Amino acid sequence: MTTKLTKSEQRTRRHNRIRAKVSGTSERPRLAIFKSNSYIYAQIIDDTKGVTLSSVSDMGMGLKGDKKNMTKTERAKLAGEALAKGAKAKGLSAVVFDRGGFIFTGRVRAFADGAREGGLVF
C-alpha cells in the first residue's frame, strides 16, 4: 500500500523535476518564484556562481496605494514589475522562468505578466 503525498510533497517533486531541466547562467539567470498563502517571493539567480542577483517580495515592498485594498494577484503583478525594474537596473533583460512547482495560473501568472510588462524576456 502506498502512502498519499501531501500537497507540499507533490509540489516539491514537481519542482525537482523542473530544476533538473532549468538552470540559470550569467547571460540568462533563473527567475525562481515561491508563494505562500499570504505573499509571493521571487529571486533572479545565477546558478553557475550560486549568487542571487535580485530579489523581491510583496511583503516588504512599498506598494503604490493601500496594500489592504489590493488582492494578492494585484500585489503579485506589482511585485513582478518591481523585480523587472530592479533587473533592468542591473543590466539583466533575459531570464529563464522557474515556477517552483506551482501551477502557472493565478498569482504565478500575474507575477510573470508583470515581469514581462516591466521588460524581462522569458
All heavy atoms as an XYZ file, in Angstrom:
929
protein
N       0.843     -1.184      0.000
C       0.000      0.000      0.000
C       0.885      1.244      0.000
O       1.820      1.355      0.771
C      -0.884     -0.028      1.245
C      -1.850      1.092      1.311
S      -3.011      0.771      2.633
C      -3.145      2.377      3.311
N       0.588      2.167     -0.881
C       1.376      3.389     -0.956
C       0.717      4.481     -0.120
O      -0.500      4.495      0.051
C       1.491      3.875     -2.410
O       0.186      4.122     -2.910
C       2.187      2.847     -3.266
N       1.546      5.373      0.382
C       1.000      6.469      1.159
C       0.737      7.657      0.239
O       1.455      7.880     -0.730
C       1.979      6.905      2.266
O       3.206      7.303      1.656
C       2.240      5.764      3.224
N      -0.274      8.403      0.561
C      -0.637      9.571     -0.241
C       0.282     10.729      0.127
O       0.542     10.990      1.283
C      -2.089      9.939      0.041
C      -2.605     11.040     -0.830
C      -4.104     11.167     -0.673
C      -4.634     12.425     -1.272
N      -4.649     12.482     -2.669
N       0.783     11.401     -0.907
C       1.665     12.539     -0.688
C       0.845     13.784     -0.351
O      -0.246     13.983     -0.882
C       2.493     12.829     -1.941
C       3.450     11.733     -2.392
C       4.096     12.119     -3.703
C       4.511     11.499     -1.341
N       1.402     14.625      0.511
C       0.742     15.878      0.814
C       0.934     16.843     -0.359
O       1.757     16.608     -1.245
C       1.319     16.522      2.087
O       2.687     16.845      1.851
C       1.190     15.581      3.269
N       0.196     17.932     -0.342
C       0.314     18.914     -1.421
C       1.725     19.475     -1.505
O       2.258     19.694     -2.591
C      -0.669     20.062     -1.209
C      -2.072     19.739     -1.599
C      -2.933     20.986     -1.497
C      -4.333     20.696     -1.966
N      -5.168     21.898     -1.974
N       2.332     19.741     -0.354
C       3.684     20.311     -0.374
C       4.699     19.302     -0.897
O       5.647     19.672     -1.600
C       4.087     20.807      1.012
O       4.138     19.735      1.929
N       4.510     18.027     -0.590
C       5.410     16.992     -1.123
C       5.241     16.866     -2.637
O       6.224     16.685     -3.364
C       5.134     15.644     -0.446
C       5.573     15.596      1.008
C       5.075     14.349      1.734
O       4.059     13.760      1.302
O       5.708     13.980      2.730
N       4.015     16.950     -3.126
C       3.773     16.902     -4.565
C       4.431     18.085     -5.263
O       5.063     17.933     -6.310
C       2.263     16.908     -4.849
C       1.551     15.646     -4.452
C       0.043     15.772     -4.573
O      -0.486     16.854     -4.779
N      -0.654     14.653     -4.422
N       4.316     19.283     -4.673
C       4.931     20.472     -5.251
C       6.445     20.345     -5.253
O       7.105     20.706     -6.231
C       4.524     21.729     -4.488
C       5.028     22.994     -5.170
C       4.963     24.204     -4.279
N       5.909     24.173     -3.197
C       7.211     24.487     -3.299
N       7.723     24.839     -4.441
N       7.991     24.452     -2.251
N       7.017     19.806     -4.183
C       8.465     19.623     -4.115
C       8.944     18.669     -5.199
O       9.972     18.921     -5.843
C       8.874     19.086     -2.733
O       8.418     20.008     -1.740
C      10.376     18.936     -2.622
N       8.200     17.621     -5.455
C       8.570     16.686     -6.528
C       8.496     17.342     -7.896
O       9.376     17.160     -8.734
C       7.671     15.448     -6.499
C       8.026     14.497     -5.390
C       7.289     13.200     -5.561
N       7.732     12.257     -4.542
C       7.414     10.987     -4.545
N       6.655     10.484     -5.481
N       7.856     10.192     -3.587
N       7.430     18.127     -8.127
C       7.320     18.854     -9.390
C       8.479     19.822     -9.543
O       9.075     19.937    -10.616
C       5.994     19.627     -9.456
C       4.797     18.799     -9.829
C       3.601     19.676    -10.188
N       3.259     20.635     -9.166
C       2.395     20.406     -8.162
N       1.792     19.230     -8.051
N       2.143     21.349     -7.279
N       8.819     20.527     -8.459
C       9.914     21.486     -8.512
C      11.246     20.788     -8.812
O      12.058     21.297     -9.586
C       9.996     22.267     -7.205
C      10.920     23.437     -7.286
N      11.618     23.897     -6.208
C      11.268     24.242     -8.313
C      12.359     24.931     -6.569
N      12.161     25.155     -7.846
N      11.473     19.636     -8.235
C      12.709     18.889     -8.506
C      12.786     18.463     -9.972
O      13.870     18.494    -10.569
C      12.813     17.668     -7.595
C      13.105     18.053     -6.157
O      13.632     19.129     -5.884
N      12.749     17.187     -5.230
N      11.654     18.083    -10.564
C      11.643     17.733    -11.989
C      11.968     18.952    -12.843
O      12.713     18.859    -13.818
C      10.280     17.164    -12.388
C      10.069     15.721    -12.009
C       8.916     15.101    -12.788
N       7.671     15.844    -12.696
C       6.732     15.644    -11.775
N       6.909     14.739    -10.826
N       5.618     16.333    -11.788
N      11.407     20.091    -12.467
C      11.677     21.322    -13.216
C      13.141     21.708    -13.083
O      13.799     22.049    -14.064
C      10.766     22.463    -12.706
C       9.313     22.171    -13.062
C      11.198     23.803    -13.281
C       8.321     23.062    -12.360
N      13.690     21.633    -11.875
C      15.074     22.044    -11.631
C      16.083     21.139    -12.322
O      17.215     21.535    -12.582
C      15.370     22.093    -10.132
C      14.749     23.264     -9.447
C      15.408     24.580     -9.829
N      16.750     24.631     -9.301
C      17.839     24.828    -10.013
N      17.762     25.007    -11.310
N      19.016     24.847     -9.452
N      15.681     19.916    -12.632
C      16.574     19.022    -13.366
C      16.785     19.525    -14.789
O      17.805     19.225    -15.411
C      16.002     17.607    -13.391
N      15.846     20.318    -15.299
C      15.907     20.801    -16.682
C      16.256     22.282    -16.775
O      16.782     22.718    -17.793
C      14.550     20.574    -17.363
C      14.121     19.130    -17.402
C      12.692     19.008    -17.841
C      12.198     17.591    -17.639
N      10.753     17.469    -17.785
N      15.937     23.067    -15.744
C      16.090     24.518    -15.796
C      17.265     24.944    -14.926
O      17.344     24.587    -13.763
C      14.802     25.217    -15.300
C      14.991     26.714    -15.205
C      13.644     24.876    -16.202
N      18.173     25.708    -15.528
C      19.309     26.230    -14.789
C      19.641     27.622    -15.315
O      19.521     27.892    -16.504
C      20.515     25.310    -14.948
O      21.609     25.817    -14.224
N      20.067     28.499    -14.421
C      20.389     29.858    -14.805
C      21.868     30.036    -15.056
O      22.704     29.446    -14.379
N      22.209     30.845    -16.041
C      23.599     31.164    -16.356
C      23.817     32.658    -16.131
O      22.892     33.389    -15.800
C      23.917     30.818    -17.819
O      23.100     31.636    -18.667
C      23.662     29.350    -18.107
N      25.043     33.098    -16.343
C      25.325     34.527    -16.196
C      24.605     35.345    -17.254
O      24.161     36.464    -16.986
C      26.828     34.779    -16.294
O      27.491     34.135    -15.239
N      24.490     34.802    -18.476
C      23.810     35.519    -19.548
C      22.300     35.486    -19.381
O      21.602     36.421    -19.753
C      24.167     34.929    -20.924
C      25.631     34.997    -21.288
C      26.442     33.873    -20.651
O      25.887     32.767    -20.481
O      27.596     34.116    -20.295
N      21.784     34.372    -18.880
C      20.341     34.185    -18.742
C      20.056     33.533    -17.385
O      19.909     32.307    -17.291
C      19.848     33.308    -19.889
C      18.385     33.432    -20.161
C      18.059     32.716    -21.470
N      16.641     32.504    -21.563
C      15.834     33.227    -22.322
N      16.327     34.186    -23.047
N      14.552     32.980    -22.358
N      19.979     34.330    -16.314
C      19.761     33.760    -14.985
C      18.343     33.220    -14.801
O      17.461     33.468    -15.621
C      20.034     34.930    -14.049
C      19.866     36.136    -14.874
C      20.165     35.758    -16.280
N      18.152     32.505    -13.721
C      16.867     31.851    -13.423
C      16.019     32.755    -12.543
O      16.477     33.290    -11.548
C      17.145     30.524    -12.714
C      15.932     29.764    -12.261
C      16.306     28.378    -11.782
N      17.293     28.363    -10.746
C      17.039     28.198     -9.437
N      15.802     28.030     -9.030
N      18.015     28.206     -8.557
N      14.763     32.920    -12.923
C      13.788     33.651    -12.122
C      12.952     32.629    -11.364
O      12.116     31.946    -11.945
C      12.893     34.524    -13.017
C      11.662     35.166    -12.374
C      12.046     36.012    -11.188
C      10.914     35.988    -13.384
N      13.230     32.477    -10.055
C      12.564     31.473     -9.226
C      11.477     32.139     -8.390
O      11.686     33.198     -7.810
C      13.577     30.794     -8.314
N      10.316     31.482     -8.320
C       9.169     32.007     -7.585
C       8.806     31.056     -6.458
O       8.872     29.835     -6.606
C       7.963     32.171     -8.530
C       8.206     33.332     -9.459
C       6.680     32.361     -7.765
C       7.029     33.700    -10.286
N       8.424     31.642     -5.319
C       7.818     30.881     -4.233
C       6.619     31.666     -3.751
O       6.690     32.883     -3.597
C       8.780     30.658     -3.067
C       8.114     29.975     -1.906
C       7.877     28.619     -1.941
C       7.686     30.692     -0.806
C       7.242     27.980     -0.899
C       7.048     30.069      0.244
C       6.824     28.710      0.210
N       5.513     30.979     -3.537
C       4.349     31.669     -2.992
C       3.876     30.957     -1.735
O       3.822     29.728     -1.677
C       3.224     31.795     -4.018
C       2.601     30.488     -4.433
C       1.415     30.723     -5.347
C       0.692     29.400     -5.559
N      -0.616     29.553     -6.123
N       3.584     31.752     -0.721
C       2.980     31.239      0.491
C       1.491     31.563      0.426
O       1.010     32.082     -0.579
C       3.626     31.879      1.724
O       3.311     33.253      1.783
N       0.781     31.283      1.489
C      -0.641     31.606      1.484
C      -0.878     33.111      1.417
O      -1.889     33.556      0.892
C      -1.329     31.039      2.726
C      -1.502     29.547      2.639
O      -1.513     28.988      1.549
N      -1.623     28.889      3.770
N       0.054     33.892      1.951
C      -0.148     35.331      2.035
C       0.662     36.142      1.039
O       0.214     37.189      0.588
C       0.212     35.823      3.440
O      -0.535     35.137      4.411
N       1.878     35.690      0.725
C       2.803     36.519     -0.037
C       3.420     35.737     -1.184
O       3.325     34.516     -1.245
C       3.922     37.059      0.869
C       3.401     37.861      2.026
C       3.441     37.354      3.322
C       2.865     39.133      1.833
C       2.951     38.093      4.385
C       2.382     39.876      2.893
C       2.433     39.357      4.167
O       1.945     40.092      5.206
N       4.104     36.477     -2.069
C       4.854     35.866     -3.164
C       6.273     36.417     -3.115
O       6.480     37.594     -2.826
C       4.176     36.113     -4.531
C       4.795     35.233     -5.607
C       4.211     37.567     -4.921
C       3.927     35.061     -6.837
N       7.237     35.551     -3.332
C       8.648     35.904     -3.278
C       9.289     35.466     -4.590
O       8.918     34.437     -5.149
C       9.360     35.167     -2.140
C       8.669     35.263     -0.799
C       7.665     34.368     -0.440
C       9.017     36.248      0.102
C       7.035     34.448      0.781
C       8.397     36.336      1.338
C       7.404     35.435      1.675
O       6.779     35.527      2.889
N      10.272     36.239     -5.066
C      10.958     35.866     -6.296
C      12.415     36.294     -6.220
O      12.751     37.289     -5.575
C      10.289     36.507     -7.501
N      13.268     35.514     -6.882
C      14.689     35.809     -6.938
C      15.180     35.583     -8.359
O      14.694     34.687     -9.043
C      15.484     34.866     -6.034
C      15.147     34.906     -4.586
C      15.999     33.916     -3.828
O      17.201     34.088     -3.751
N      15.379     32.883     -3.296
N      16.156     36.365     -8.761
C      16.871     36.110    -10.003
C      18.223     35.550     -9.593
O      18.982     36.206     -8.878
C      17.017     37.382    -10.844
C      15.633     37.868    -11.263
C      17.886     37.119    -12.062
C      15.636     39.128    -12.086
N      18.519     34.316    -10.037
C      19.660     33.556     -9.534
C      20.585     33.157    -10.675
O      20.133     32.649    -11.700
C      19.173     32.285     -8.802
C      18.193     32.659     -7.697
C      20.348     31.499     -8.248
C      17.396     31.493     -7.176
N      21.881     33.350    -10.466
C      22.915     32.829    -11.367
C      23.382     31.514    -10.757
O      24.104     31.500     -9.770
C      24.067     33.822    -11.493
C      25.160     33.323    -12.412
O      25.056     32.194    -12.932
O      26.137     34.073    -12.613
N      22.945     30.385    -11.336
C      23.250     29.071    -10.768
C      24.699     28.656    -10.970
O      25.208     27.828    -10.225
C      22.317     28.009    -11.365
C      20.898     28.156    -10.843
O      20.734     28.397     -9.638
O      19.957     28.048    -11.647
N      25.380     29.208    -11.963
C      26.774     28.830    -12.170
C      27.648     29.359    -11.036
O      28.582     28.692    -10.614
C      27.305     29.356    -13.522
O      27.110     30.769    -13.571
C      26.579     28.694    -14.671
N      27.339     30.556    -10.537
C      28.086     31.135     -9.423
C      27.417     30.893     -8.079
O      28.035     31.071     -7.036
C      28.237     32.649     -9.627
C      29.063     33.029    -10.824
C      29.116     34.533    -10.963
C      29.826     34.944    -12.226
N      29.715     36.393    -12.466
N      26.136     30.526     -8.108
C      25.399     30.329     -6.867
C      25.092     31.645     -6.171
O      25.164     31.734     -4.947
N      24.742     32.674     -6.957
C      24.548     34.022     -6.422
C      23.138     34.510     -6.771
O      22.681     34.330     -7.896
C      25.595     34.986     -7.030
C      25.346     36.409     -6.588
C      26.987     34.549     -6.668
N      22.484     35.136     -5.792
C      21.217     35.804     -6.051
C      21.508     37.210     -6.538
O      22.158     37.997     -5.849
C      20.354     35.857     -4.776
O      20.070     34.523     -4.366
C      19.054     36.590     -5.034
N      21.041     37.534     -7.726
C      21.318     38.830     -8.331
C      20.303     39.890     -7.932
O      20.637     41.062     -7.784
C      21.350     38.688     -9.854
C      22.311     37.627    -10.399
C      22.121     37.458    -11.883
C      23.743     38.004    -10.070
N      19.059     39.490     -7.756
C      17.997     40.425     -7.396
C      16.858     39.641     -6.760
O      16.655     38.470     -7.078
C      17.506     41.156     -8.649
O      16.512     42.091     -8.313
N      16.141     40.286     -5.854
C      15.004     39.609     -5.228
C      13.924     40.621     -4.897
O      14.186     41.827     -4.791
C      15.439     38.871     -3.962
O      15.863     39.796     -2.984
N      12.715     40.113     -4.730
C      11.583     40.968     -4.395
C      10.536     40.125     -3.670
O      10.477     38.906     -3.830
C      10.975     41.623     -5.664
C      10.222     40.615     -6.497
C      10.089     42.788     -5.306
N       9.745     40.801     -2.853
C       8.630     40.170     -2.161
C       7.515     41.190     -2.057
O       7.777     42.384     -1.910
C       9.066     39.727     -0.764
O       7.935     39.457      0.032
N       6.281     40.741     -2.121
C       5.188     41.698     -1.958
C       4.936     41.990     -0.483
O       4.144     42.849     -0.148
C       3.914     41.219     -2.650
C       3.314     39.984     -2.022
O       4.020     39.267     -1.303
O       2.127     39.724     -2.270
N       5.670     41.339      0.403
C       5.508     41.581      1.836
C       6.186     42.887      2.249
O       5.599     43.712      2.922
C       6.111     40.430      2.643
C       6.035     40.629      4.132
S       6.514     39.202      5.100
C       8.055     38.739      4.388
N       7.419     43.096      1.825
C       8.177     44.226      2.329
C       8.249     45.417      1.405
O       8.786     46.451      1.772
N       7.721     45.298      0.211
C       7.867     46.400     -0.729
C       6.824     47.480     -0.484
O       5.702     47.211     -0.100
C       7.813     45.897     -2.167
C       6.546     45.181     -2.545
S       6.642     44.432     -4.155
C       6.238     45.808     -5.168
N       7.212     48.713     -0.676
C       6.272     49.813     -0.544
C       5.423     49.886     -1.792
O       5.847     50.410     -2.813
N       4.240     49.342     -1.734
C       3.376     49.293     -2.908
C       2.622     50.598     -3.093
O       2.297     51.291     -2.132
C       2.372     48.146     -2.771
C       2.963     46.752     -2.806
C       1.895     45.735     -2.473
C       3.529     46.461     -4.168
N       2.345     50.910     -4.349
C       1.526     52.071     -4.652
C       0.111     51.804     -4.149
O      -0.438     50.734     -4.376
C       1.488     52.319     -6.163
C       2.824     52.625     -6.776
C       2.687     52.745     -8.272
C       3.440     51.618     -8.921
N       3.234     51.481    -10.323
N      -0.460     52.761     -3.475
C      -1.820     52.575     -2.985
C      -1.833     51.801     -1.679
O      -0.805     51.501     -1.091
N      -2.999     51.475     -1.241
C      -3.154     50.769      0.023
C      -3.103     49.272     -0.209
O      -3.869     48.723     -0.990
C      -4.477     51.167      0.676
C      -4.611     50.650      2.093
O      -3.616     50.180      2.665
O      -5.721     50.743      2.633
N      -2.179     48.601      0.474
C      -1.989     47.166      0.293
C      -3.206     46.365      0.750
O      -3.507     45.318      0.207
C      -0.740     46.728      1.060
C      -0.194     45.401      0.624
C       1.251     45.232      0.973
C       1.474     44.862      2.394
N       2.817     44.403      2.663
N      -3.936     46.883      1.728
C      -5.085     46.142      2.254
C      -6.242     46.107      1.262
O      -7.067     45.216      1.312
C      -5.542     46.758      3.574
C      -4.533     46.574      4.679
C      -5.023     47.112      5.978
C      -3.958     46.882      7.043
N      -4.348     47.361      8.339
N      -6.292     47.093      0.360
C      -7.371     47.128     -0.614
C      -7.023     46.393     -1.896
O      -7.815     46.373     -2.823
C      -7.733     48.578     -0.945
C      -8.356     49.279      0.248
O      -8.944     48.633      1.105
N      -8.211     50.583      0.318
N      -5.820     45.809     -1.967
C      -5.392     45.098     -3.166
C      -5.529     43.593     -2.948
O      -5.339     43.101     -1.845
C      -3.928     45.426     -3.483
C      -3.680     46.883     -3.761
S      -1.950     47.218     -4.006
C      -1.781     46.678     -5.683
N      -5.825     42.878     -4.021
C      -5.851     41.426     -3.924
C      -4.428     40.898     -4.007
O      -3.498     41.615     -4.404
C      -6.686     40.821     -5.067
O      -6.048     41.117     -6.304
C      -8.107     41.351     -5.059
N      -4.238     39.653     -3.635
C      -2.906     39.043     -3.709
C      -2.418     38.979     -5.147
O      -1.234     39.128     -5.417
C      -2.938     37.636     -3.094
C      -3.159     37.640     -1.598
C      -3.031     36.271     -1.001
C      -4.291     35.492     -1.120
N      -4.267     34.222     -0.373
N      -3.331     38.799     -6.090
C      -2.966     38.749     -7.503
C      -2.474     40.111     -7.982
O      -1.482     40.192     -8.717
C      -4.168     38.282     -8.341
O      -4.640     37.036     -7.814
C      -3.785     38.089     -9.793
N      -3.127     41.168     -7.561
C      -2.685     42.514     -7.935
C      -1.320     42.821     -7.337
O      -0.459     43.421     -7.994
C      -3.708     43.557     -7.473
C      -5.025     43.490     -8.203
C      -6.116     44.328     -7.552
O      -5.991     44.665     -6.353
O      -7.098     44.636     -8.246
N      -1.102     42.401     -6.082
C       0.203     42.610     -5.448
C       1.285     41.818     -6.161
O       2.421     42.279     -6.311
C       0.154     42.217     -3.972
C      -0.664     43.158     -3.127
C      -0.450     42.985     -1.645
N      -0.131     41.655     -1.203
C      -0.852     40.932     -0.363
N      -1.977     41.421      0.123
N      -0.473     39.740      0.007
N       0.950     40.606     -6.630
C       1.929     39.782     -7.353
C       2.335     40.455     -8.655
O       3.519     40.440     -9.020
C       1.349     38.397     -7.630
N       1.392     41.056     -9.347
C       1.718     41.732    -10.607
C       2.644     42.916    -10.351
O       3.621     43.122    -11.070
C       0.447     42.196    -11.311
C       0.725     42.795    -12.661
C      -0.531     43.002    -13.455
C      -0.163     43.500    -14.845
N      -1.309     43.544    -15.719
N       2.364     43.701     -9.314
C       3.233     44.821     -8.970
C       4.622     44.348     -8.554
O       5.624     44.990     -8.865
C       2.607     45.660     -7.855
C       1.401     46.512     -8.245
C       0.861     47.250     -7.033
C       1.766     47.492     -9.335
N       4.683     43.213     -7.859
C       5.983     42.660     -7.467
C       6.774     42.230     -8.698
O       7.992     42.424     -8.760
C       5.791     41.479     -6.520
N       6.099     41.665     -9.694
C       6.761     41.289    -10.943
C       7.326     42.501    -11.665
O       8.451     42.468    -12.176
N       6.555     43.583    -11.684
C       7.039     44.810    -12.312
C       8.235     45.378    -11.559
O       9.195     45.863    -12.157
C       5.909     45.844    -12.377
C       4.799     45.461    -13.333
C       3.584     46.369    -13.226
O       3.566     47.274    -12.355
O       2.650     46.171    -14.018
N       8.195     45.295    -10.212
C       9.301     45.809     -9.391
C      10.568     44.987     -9.612
O      11.674     45.537     -9.682
C       8.903     45.798     -7.918
N      10.420     43.667     -9.727
C      11.592     42.819     -9.967
C      12.190     43.118    -11.333
O      13.411     43.190    -11.478
C      11.224     41.330     -9.875
C      12.401     40.383    -10.036
C      13.317     40.460     -8.827
C      11.937     38.969    -10.248
N      11.346     43.312    -12.335
C      11.840     43.635    -13.675
C      12.583     44.962    -13.673
O      13.635     45.100    -14.306
C      10.679     43.681    -14.662
N      12.077     45.925    -12.925
C      12.740     47.225    -12.833
C      14.118     47.077    -12.188
O      15.098     47.648    -12.660
C      11.868     48.182    -12.022
C      12.409     49.582    -11.931
C      11.475     50.468    -11.132
C      12.038     51.858    -10.981
N      11.184     52.701    -10.133
N      14.194     46.292    -11.111
C      15.481     46.057    -10.456
C      16.451     45.293    -11.330
O      17.657     45.553    -11.324
N      15.939     44.338    -12.107
C      16.794     43.565    -13.004
C      17.322     44.437    -14.130
O      18.488     44.328    -14.518
C      16.018     42.381    -13.571
N      16.470     45.304    -14.663
C      16.900     46.208    -15.725
C      18.000     47.147    -15.224
O      18.931     47.465    -15.953
C      15.721     47.040    -16.231
C      14.766     46.269    -17.094
C      15.415     45.893    -18.378
C      14.400     45.773    -19.480
N      15.003     45.409    -20.734
N      17.882     47.579    -13.971
C      18.893     48.461    -13.392
C      20.253     47.764    -13.287
O      21.291     48.409    -13.343
C      18.444     48.947    -12.016
N      20.232     46.441    -13.154
C      21.478     45.670    -13.068
C      21.924     45.142    -14.424
O      22.862     44.353    -14.506
C      21.308     44.524    -12.084
C      21.118     45.019    -10.672
C      21.110     43.903     -9.676
C      20.958     44.492     -8.286
N      21.034     43.497     -7.247
N      21.226     45.508    -15.482
C      21.625     45.117    -16.826
C      21.124     43.761    -17.271
O      21.627     43.196    -18.232
N      20.111     43.221    -16.597
C      19.545     41.927    -16.973
C      18.285     42.153    -17.794
O      17.428     42.957    -17.418
C      19.199     41.109    -15.732
C      20.351     40.807    -14.778
C      19.821     40.188    -13.502
C      21.341     39.887    -15.441
N      18.174     41.430    -18.909
C      16.968     41.581    -19.713
C      16.293     40.242    -20.012
O      15.094     40.196    -20.231
C      17.283     42.292    -21.026
O      18.241     41.552    -21.744
N      17.060     39.153    -20.021
C      16.500     37.839    -20.338
C      16.725     36.891    -19.163
O      17.806     36.865    -18.577
C      17.150     37.267    -21.589
N      15.699     36.137    -18.813
C      15.776     35.171    -17.716
C      15.124     33.860    -18.139
O      14.403     33.803    -19.135
C      15.084     35.699    -16.436
C      15.790     36.910    -15.878
C      13.625     35.995    -16.687
N      15.383     32.823    -17.363
C      14.707     31.538    -17.506
C      13.700     31.459    -16.368
O      14.059     31.670    -15.208
C      15.716     30.372    -17.412
C      15.007     29.043    -17.505
C      16.766     30.492    -18.480
N      12.443     31.159    -16.670
C      11.385     31.173    -15.652
C      11.294     29.832    -14.949
O      11.200     28.790    -15.584
C      10.049     31.525    -16.305
C       8.954     31.811    -15.323
C       8.991     32.951    -14.548
C       7.894     30.955    -15.181
C       7.990     33.240    -13.644
C       6.880     31.220    -14.288
C       6.928     32.366    -13.513
N      11.331     29.856    -13.620
C      11.185     28.665    -12.780
C       9.971     28.895    -11.884
O      10.026     29.663    -10.939
C      12.457     28.471    -11.945
C      12.344     27.332    -10.943
O      11.363     26.568    -11.012
O      13.243     27.220    -10.097
N       8.870     28.222    -12.208
C       7.633     28.452    -11.473
C       7.601     27.743    -10.122
O       6.632     27.839     -9.379
C       6.426     28.044    -12.309
C       6.414     26.599    -12.721
C       5.284     26.320    -13.713
N       5.373     24.991    -14.243
C       4.828     23.918    -13.678
N       4.136     24.039    -12.570
N       4.979     22.730    -14.227
N       8.648     27.031     -9.771
C       8.775     26.458     -8.437
C       7.824     25.323     -8.131
O       7.528     25.059     -6.968
N       7.310     24.653     -9.155
C       6.377     23.553     -8.929
C       4.939     24.010     -8.796
O       4.039     23.190     -8.640
N       4.710     25.312     -8.842
C       3.353     25.843     -8.769
C       2.744     25.863    -10.162
O       3.438     26.021    -11.153
C       3.355     27.265     -8.198
C       3.875     27.348     -6.796
C       5.147     27.822     -6.557
C       3.109     26.944     -5.726
C       5.651     27.893     -5.267
C       3.591     27.010     -4.437
C       4.867     27.482     -4.208
N       1.420     25.715    -10.229
C       0.720     25.740    -11.500
C       0.756     27.171    -12.048
O       0.606     28.137    -11.298
C      -0.724     25.247    -11.327
C      -0.710     23.803    -10.839
C      -1.505     25.364    -12.617
C      -2.056     23.289    -10.407
N       0.947     27.314    -13.353
C       1.075     28.629    -13.982
C      -0.302     29.241    -14.169
O      -0.850     29.302    -15.269
C       1.811     28.521    -15.318
C       2.185     29.848    -15.907
C       3.273     30.541    -15.429
C       1.446     30.398    -16.928
C       3.619     31.772    -15.950
C       1.784     31.623    -17.475
C       2.874     32.309    -16.982
N      -0.881     29.684    -13.076
C      -2.168     30.352    -13.097
C      -2.258     31.234    -11.867
O      -1.436     31.120    -10.964
C      -3.328     29.336    -13.129
O      -4.557     30.010    -13.305
C      -3.386     28.513    -11.868
N      -3.191     32.147    -11.863
C      -3.395     32.981    -10.687
C      -2.228     33.908    -10.412
O      -1.810     34.679    -11.266
N      -1.690     33.831     -9.178
C      -0.629     34.742     -8.761
C       0.668     34.524     -9.519
O       1.398     35.475     -9.800
C      -0.365     34.604     -7.262
C      -1.461     35.214     -6.424
C      -1.059     35.293     -4.984
N      -1.177     33.994     -4.341
C      -0.536     33.655     -3.238
N       0.284     34.479     -2.661
N      -0.718     32.471     -2.700
N       0.986     33.273     -9.863
C       2.216     32.996    -10.608
C       2.134     33.629    -11.988
O       3.080     34.274    -12.453
C       2.465     31.478    -10.698
C       3.669     31.178    -11.561
C       2.645     30.887     -9.302
N       1.004     33.488    -12.640
C       0.826     34.081    -13.962
C       0.822     35.606    -13.887
O       1.395     36.281    -14.738
C      -0.466     33.583    -14.589
C      -0.652     34.107    -15.985
C      -1.837     33.486    -16.650
N      -1.909     33.951    -18.018
C      -2.600     33.353    -18.946
N      -3.264     32.259    -18.656
N      -2.629     33.826    -20.156
N       0.171     36.159    -12.869
C       0.149     37.609    -12.703
C       1.559     38.144    -12.492
O       1.932     39.185    -13.048
C      -0.748     38.001    -11.535
N       2.365     37.436    -11.700
C       3.747     37.844    -11.485
C       4.520     37.819    -12.795
O       5.244     38.755    -13.123
C       4.424     36.926    -10.455
C       5.797     37.387    -10.085
C       5.988     38.193     -8.984
C       6.900     37.020    -10.834
C       7.252     38.644     -8.648
C       8.156     37.458    -10.515
C       8.342     38.272     -9.412
N       4.349     36.756    -13.562
C       5.051     36.621    -14.839
C       4.620     37.722    -15.805
O       5.460     38.311    -16.498
C       4.795     35.248    -15.446
N       3.332     38.015    -15.846
C       2.845     39.082    -16.725
C       3.427     40.433    -16.315
O       3.821     41.234    -17.162
C       1.311     39.145    -16.709
C       0.678     37.950    -17.392
O       1.384     37.255    -18.158
O      -0.521     37.693    -17.154
N       3.484     40.685    -15.005
C       4.065     41.922    -14.521
C       5.540     42.038    -14.869
O       6.030     43.107    -15.256
N       6.273     40.931    -14.758
C       7.697     40.933    -15.106
C       7.887     41.163    -16.590
O       8.808     41.881    -17.006
C       8.341     39.619    -14.671
N       7.028     40.583    -17.413
C       7.122     40.798    -18.869
C       6.810     42.252    -19.222
O       7.454     42.837    -20.076
C       6.157     39.869    -19.596
C       6.650     38.439    -19.664
C       5.770     37.602    -20.568
N       6.208     36.237    -20.578
C       5.499     35.219    -20.075
N       4.330     35.429    -19.539
N       5.956     33.992    -20.127
N       5.786     42.806    -18.569
C       5.448     44.216    -18.815
C       6.577     45.134    -18.393
O       6.768     46.198    -18.967
C       4.157     44.593    -18.091
C       2.917     44.007    -18.727
C       1.662     44.337    -17.946
O       1.697     45.236    -17.076
O       0.637     43.682    -18.204
N       7.331     44.720    -17.362
C       8.467     45.501    -16.894
C       9.674     45.413    -17.794
O      10.647     46.136    -17.609
N       9.654     44.482    -18.764
C      10.732     44.410    -19.739
C      11.566     43.151    -19.711
O      12.503     43.021    -20.501
N      11.271     42.197    -18.820
C      12.024     40.941    -18.819
C      11.537     40.036    -19.941
O      10.341     39.997    -20.250
C      11.876     40.206    -17.483
C      12.653     40.766    -16.315
C      12.401     39.918    -15.067
C      14.133     40.814    -16.596
N      12.461     39.307    -20.528
C      12.138     38.379    -21.613
C      12.346     36.968    -21.104
O      13.421     36.611    -20.640
C      13.030     38.644    -22.839
C      12.754     37.630    -23.924
C      12.853     40.057    -23.338
N      11.295     36.135    -21.200
C      11.396     34.698    -20.888
C      10.321     33.932    -21.584
O       9.403     34.480    -22.148
C      11.411     34.426    -19.384
C      10.279     34.995    -18.587
C       9.146     34.263    -18.342
C      10.373     36.270    -18.055
C       8.127     34.771    -17.572
C       9.375     36.792    -17.281
C       8.236     36.057    -17.050
